[in-house]
Amino acid sequence: MKILDKQTADWDANKALGQVQNWLNRYPAGSVDCVVDQGPEAATAAKYAFDRGRQDLKFVLGDYPVEVRTGIQQGYIVGTVNQDPGPQGEAAVQAAVNWIKGEKDKVKRPNDYLDLPIVTKDNVQQYPPAWGG
């Protein structure tokens, strides 16, 4: 794997779109395989690239709001990790309650890792979006 460029979009969809537009101008079709975004902000950018004929460029995003689910279903996003904030919040609150109640043995330490499913076109129907819509 060769990383051609790294930029931050500062968790801003407009910045992500602008960055992808720059890359589309800088890198012709076939010269880049994939864009990886740590969050879902590049969903609009993925659609933009796809609509302009850049199906050669695969997008892998983080998180799973409705925009990312739609992108996976429509084929302009390859996949994501379902970092659903609901279960994460519930687990954190439960751990805090257990700790405060003196039930420290019920708190997984040093870390409590939740299952974060990978969502692709093969299993997208199994997972409702984590938020949005």
C-alpha positions as CSV (number, residue, x, y, z in Angstrom):
1,M,0.0,0.0,0.0
2,K,1.3,3.4,-0.9
3,I,-0.3,6.5,0.7
4,L,-0.4,9.3,-1.9
5,D,-1.8,12.1,0.3
6,K,-3.1,12.7,3.8
7,Q,-5.4,15.6,4.7
8,T,-7.8,16.3,7.5
9,A,-11.4,17.5,6.9
10,D,-11.8,18.4,10.6
11,W,-15.0,16.4,10.8
12,D,-16.6,18.8,8.2
13,A,-18.5,17.5,5.2
14,N,-17.8,20.6,3.2
15,K,-14.0,20.3,3.8
16,A,-14.1,16.6,2.9
17,L,-15.9,17.4,-0.4
18,G,-13.4,20.1,-1.2
19,Q,-10.5,17.7,-0.5
20,V,-11.9,15.0,-2.7
21,Q,-12.6,17.5,-5.5
22,N,-8.9,18.5,-5.3
23,W,-7.8,14.9,-5.4
24,L,-10.1,14.2,-8.4
25,N,-8.4,17.0,-10.2
26,R,-4.9,16.0,-9.1
27,Y,-5.2,12.2,-9.6
28,P,-6.6,10.9,-12.9
29,A,-8.8,7.8,-13.1
30,G,-6.9,4.6,-12.2
31,S,-4.1,6.4,-10.3
32,V,-5.8,6.1,-6.8
33,D,-7.6,3.1,-5.5
34,C,-9.1,4.2,-2.2
35,V,-10.0,7.1,0.1
36,V,-10.3,6.3,3.8
37,D,-12.1,8.7,6.0
38,Q,-12.1,8.2,9.8
39,G,-15.7,9.6,10.0
40,P,-18.8,9.7,7.9
41,E,-18.2,13.2,6.6
42,A,-17.0,12.1,3.2
43,A,-20.3,10.4,2.2
44,T,-21.2,13.4,0.1
45,A,-17.7,13.4,-1.4
46,A,-18.1,9.8,-2.3
47,K,-21.4,10.4,-4.1
48,Y,-19.8,13.4,-5.9
49,A,-16.9,11.3,-7.2
50,F,-19.3,8.4,-8.2
51,D,-21.6,10.8,-10.0
52,R,-18.7,12.1,-12.0
53,G,-17.7,8.7,-13.3
54,R,-15.0,7.9,-10.7
55,Q,-16.2,4.4,-9.8
56,D,-12.6,3.4,-9.8
57,L,-12.2,5.3,-6.5
58,K,-13.4,3.3,-3.5
59,F,-14.5,5.0,-0.3
60,V,-14.2,3.4,3.1
61,L,-15.6,5.6,5.9
62,G,-16.0,5.4,9.7
63,D,-19.3,5.4,11.5
64,Y,-22.7,4.4,10.2
65,P,-25.3,7.2,9.9
66,V,-28.0,7.0,7.3
67,E,-25.9,8.8,4.6
68,V,-23.3,6.1,4.8
69,R,-25.8,3.3,4.7
70,T,-27.4,4.8,1.6
71,G,-23.9,5.1,0.0
72,I,-23.2,1.4,0.7
73,Q,-26.6,0.4,-0.7
74,Q,-26.1,2.5,-3.8
75,G,-22.6,1.3,-4.3
76,Y,-20.5,4.5,-3.9
77,I,-19.2,3.6,-0.5
78,V,-17.5,0.2,0.0
79,G,-18.0,-0.1,3.7
80,T,-17.7,1.2,7.2
81,V,-17.6,0.2,10.9
82,N,-20.8,0.6,12.8
83,Q,-19.7,2.7,15.7
84,D,-23.2,3.1,17.1
85,P,-23.1,5.8,19.9
86,G,-26.2,4.3,21.6
87,P,-24.7,1.1,22.8
88,Q,-21.4,2.9,23.5
89,G,-23.2,5.4,25.8
90,E,-25.3,2.7,27.5
91,A,-22.2,0.6,28.3
92,A,-20.3,3.7,29.6
93,V,-23.2,4.7,31.9
94,Q,-23.6,1.1,33.1
95,A,-19.9,0.9,33.9
96,A,-20.1,4.2,35.8
97,V,-23.2,3.0,37.8
98,N,-21.4,-0.2,38.7
99,W,-18.3,1.6,39.8
100,I,-20.3,4.1,41.9
101,K,-22.3,1.3,43.5
102,G,-19.0,-0.3,44.6
103,E,-19.4,-3.2,42.0
104,K,-16.0,-2.6,40.5
105,D,-15.7,-6.3,39.6
106,K,-18.5,-5.8,37.0
107,V,-16.4,-3.1,35.2
108,K,-14.2,-4.6,32.5
109,R,-10.7,-3.3,32.9
110,P,-8.5,-2.0,31.5
111,N,-10.9,-1.6,28.6
112,D,-14.3,-2.7,27.5
113,Y,-14.4,-3.3,23.8
114,L,-17.9,-3.4,22.2
115,D,-18.6,-5.3,19.0
116,L,-18.3,-2.9,16.1
117,P,-19.6,-4.7,13.0
118,I,-18.1,-4.0,9.6
119,V,-20.9,-3.1,7.2
120,T,-20.6,-3.7,3.5
121,K,-23.0,-4.4,0.6
122,D,-23.1,-8.0,1.7
123,N,-24.6,-7.3,5.1
124,V,-26.0,-3.8,5.0
125,Q,-29.6,-5.0,5.2
126,Q,-28.9,-6.6,8.6
127,Y,-28.0,-3.2,10.2
128,P,-30.2,-0.2,10.5
129,P,-28.3,3.1,10.5
130,A,-26.9,4.1,13.8
131,W,-28.4,7.6,13.5
132,G,-30.0,10.0,11.1
133,G,-32.9,9.6,8.7
